[in-house]
Amino acid sequence: MKVCLIKTSSMGDILHSFPALTDALHAIPDLQVDWVVEENFTEIPRWHEAVNRVIPIALRRWRKSPFSAQTRKEWKTYRTLLQTQQYDAVIDAQGLIKSALFATRLAKGITHGYDRHSIREPLASLFYDKQYAISYQQHAVERIRQLFVSALGYEVPSIQGDYGISKHFNREKSAVDFVLFFHGTTRADKFWLDENWRKLAEKLTALGVEVRLPWSNESELTRAELIAQGLTQVKILPKSTLTELAYYIGQAKAVVSVDTGLAHLTAALDKPNITLYGATDPKLIGTYGKHQHYIQGGEMSAISVEQVYHRVEQCLR
């Protein structure tokens, strides 16, 4: 069976689709999935064995110069890739007008998606041949699993969803025990104070555990340098691809994260993960999977170093 999956962004949302792919592959052994995804995330779908082709879309970049020769050329190439294959099902798990307009309606096959009462942008449902009522009052992972069940016609699995990728990244062991800090986020209300990260690093290194700090831009590198200053057991990692970060996560003893896509990647790899939720509610879109621990506060400043340290210490034991 050939399926086209439309799930273009963001990192957490993309990863939330993996358990549905695992379910479908178990139910339909000859399943082959082509996945339409934003160009910045093309390496992620390739991690799942059900994925045959990744079809990059660059809406975020194209909208900056929609009428340029380069955009027109890339759009033509994208449409050609998308329309090469006739699909048994086209599943729009994004549920937005832009995903329906620029991807779902262009793919060849019967289109499936959420009905107007189950979707963020109800107009998008007009582009689907088959629409399904799927309750919002459950985690996003479970919503996507139910969408796949409805579209492809197999029984709802009774077990917790399996991302299906941990075995690829958890094979190598590190020579030393270390904890990863995912301290970067694009939203100011998700930041935990730099001084808190440093105090937590001091407490963990006193236990003989290394702390390792990834970064993806200059502001995150500056924060990492502040956290690491004078602490010999705190290491700043080189700038890394998502695949390289996945291998670091696979080797870590535990991870401490703010609410970011890398927290969801940690969950996908079944790694003990303490995620800090101040401005956001983890009930419907928090990290999903094994060994996931939430620390909540009305705002990030309400989460103390002692709370986080206690949880990490428990995970290390």
Salt bridges, closest charged atoms under 4 A:
ASP23 OD2 - ARG145 NE 2.67
ASP34 OD2 - ARG53 NH2 2.94
GLU39 OE2 - ARG61 NE 2.81
GLU49 OE2 - LYS167 NZ 3.93
GLU74 OE1 - ARG61 NH2 2.86
GLU142 OE1 - ARG145 NH1 3.25
ASP189 OD2 - ARG187 NH2 2.86
ASP194 OD1 - ARG223 NE 3.04
GLU202 OE2 - ARG198 NE 3.55
GLU210 OE1 - ARG212 NH2 3.07
ASP259 OD2 - LYS190 NZ 3.53
GLU306 OE2 - LYS203 NZ 2.83
GLU313 OE1 - ARG317 NH1 4.00
